[in-house]
Amino acid sequence: MGEAVLVVEQEEPTRRFLAQQLADDGFRVLAADRAAPALELVESAHPDLVLLEAVLPDVSGFDLCSRLRAGEPGRAWNRDVPVIIVSARSDPVDRVRGFARGADDYVAKPFVYEELVARMRAILRRAGGPRHHRLAVRDLEIDLASRVVRVGGEAVQLSAKEFDLLVALAEDPERVFHKEDLLRDVWGFRSLGRTRTLDSHASRLRRKLNTNGDCAYVLNVWGVGYRLVAAR
């Protein structure tokens, strides 16, 4: 049996769809339509990941996420359980609010199921630690243990944050990562503000990986963020 996923969703058709699709993909699925039974399941069943709607009948998903992170007297659950908020509330202020409350990712409805599962698997890999010591994308090789990066067999010298940014992109190389996701995951930022940190690191990383002048790695998706490679 695969990882356990708790789906907290008040809309029955969406809850049923996710439960069926996730079960078909090998996950063990738990489901709740409100915060109260969701907390009971988190405590009793110890899910590996929570998919959480932002709007629930008894409490907001943002508040529920805060409660999961803070814990409650007399109750015990994994306060570090990965949480992905899946919501029709897609404004940037809602995304930032979700991250500030402790969410690991934020997916807007309507979502593409395959993208949602890819994000889930990436978060589960990070939560469980690296299962593999190496990542390979085309002629790029990343040794996670030694932090050595090679392109076409040639070593590339990266700073610590450049390496961390590369690993984040390489975990799902064709996915477009939103800037706020990368700022949160690599730098620990909880709000966007006005910073060029990500753009400057991505620019330096691109130059170091593309020594022959092409643009095979670290692609800027205008107005959204970055991806490691273009989809074939």
N, C-alpha and C positions, 0 to 999 in steps of 0.2 A: 504494500500500500504506500502511496506517495505522501507528500507533505499534506498536513491538514490546513485547510483554508476556511476561515469563518466569513461568510457573506452576510453583512448587516445591511439590509435593503428593505424599505417599506413597500415598494411596488412589487406585487406578487409576480407579474410576468417577467420582470427583469431578474428577480431573485431566482425564479425557476429556470430561466435561460442560463444564468451563470452557473447554477448548481449542475445542470445537465452537461454543459460544455466543459466545465472544470473536471467533472467526474470522468468524462470521456478522455480527457487529457491526463488522467492518472492521479488527480488530486483526491484527497479525502475531504468531502465538503460538509461543513456545518452551516446552518442558516438561522438567522433571526430577523424579525421585522421591527424590533424596537431595541432601545438601549438596555433595558433591564434584563431580558433574557440573554442579550449579547454578553453582558458582564458575567452572568452565570456560566455561560459556555467558555469564556476566556479563562475563568477560574477552574472549571472542572475538566475541560477537554484539552487545554494547553495548545491552541492552534499555532501553527508555524507562521501564519500571516493572516491579517484581517483586511478585508475589503469593506470599506465603510462609506455609506451614503451620508452626505452632509446634512440632509433634512430627514429627521425621524419624528414619529408621533409624540414621544415622551421627552426627548432632549435633543439638542442639535448634535450632529456628528462631530463638530469641532469640540464641543464640551465633552463628549464621550472620549474623544482622543486624548484630551487633557487628563481625564480621569484614569484612563489606561496608563498614562505615563506617570501620574502622581501616585497611584495606588490609593487604597482606602483602609482605614483602621479595621482590623479584624478580618481582612480579606487578603488573599495572596494570589498573584498571577505574575506572569513575566512582563514586567513593565517596559522591556525593550522589544516586545513583539513587533515585528514590522507591520506598519499600517499604511495602506493606500486608500486615500479618499477618492471615491468615484462619484461624481456629482454633476448635475446640470448647472450648478452655480460655477460658471467658468471665468468670471471676471478676475483680473490679476489680483485684486484685493482679497478675493476669496482664496486664491492659491497661496498667497503670502500668509493669510490667517491660518490656513491648514498647516503649513510648514512651521509656523510659530507655535502651534499647539502640539507639535511633535510628529506630524505625519512624515513618512519617508518618501512619499510620492503623491501626486495629485493628477487624476485623469478625468478629463471633462467628458460629459455625455453630450451627444451620442459618441460612444467610443468604438474603436475597431478592436474586436475581441483578440485578434492575433497580437496586436500591439500591447494590449493589457497583459496578456500572458507573458510576453517577452519582458515587460517591466517587472512582473511578479518574479520570474525566474532570476533576473539580474539581482533583485533585492534579496531573494532567498540565498543566492550564491554568496553575496556579501555578508549576510547574517550568519551563515554557516562557516565562514572562512573559506579561503581558496581551496577548491577541490583539486585543482590542477596547479602545478608550479609554473606553467607556461601558457601564454596566449599567443596565437599566431593568426595574423590577418594578411593575406597575400604574401608579400616578401618581408613583412614586418614580424619580428619575434620579440616577445617580452618575457623575460625570466622574472617572475614575481619574487622569488626568494632572494636572488642576488641583485635585483633591480637593474639588470643589464638589458639594454634595448639594442637590437640590431636591425638594420634595413639592408636586405640583399647580402647578409653575412657580415656587414661592416658595423662596428659598434658606434652608437650615437650617445654623446654625453648630454644628459638632461639634468636640470635642477630637480629638487625634490617635488615641487608642485607641478612642474611639467610632466614628471613621471606619473604622479597621481592623476592628473588630468588625462593623460594618455590611457591609463588603465581604465578609468571611468568610461571613456569613449569605446575602448576595445572590448569591453564586456558585452556590448551590443552594437557592433560596428556600423550597421546600416541605419540604426535609429537616429532620428534627429532629437538631440537633447536640448531642452529649453535652457536658456541661460541661467534662470533662477535655480533650476535643478542642479546644474554644475556648481554654481556658487555655493549652494547648500552642501552638496556632497563632498566637494573637494576643499572648500575654504571654510565651511561651517557658518556661512552667512545666513541669517534668518530673514533678511529683507533685502530687496534689490538695491535701493538707494541709487546713487550715481557713481559707479565705479568702472574703471577700465581694466581692472585686474584680470578678468577672464580674457578679454580681447587681446591684451598684451601678451599673456602667457600662450594663448592659442596661436598668435602670430609667430612668436619665437619657436614654438613647437613645430609649426608647419614648415618653417625655413629649415629646421634641423633634420626633419624627416624627408624632405623633398630636396635633396642636395643637387639633383640634376636639373632643377628649375621647373619641374612639372608641378602639378597640384593633385597628387594621388591621395594624400592624407590630410586630415583636419580641414574639412570643408565648412565654410561659413554659409549657413542657410539664412538668407536675409530676413531680418525681422523676427526670427525664431531662436536660433542658437547654432549648434555645431553638430556635425556627424563625422565619424572617422573616415568612412569611404562612401562613395556614391553607390547606390543600389545598382546591381547589374541589370 
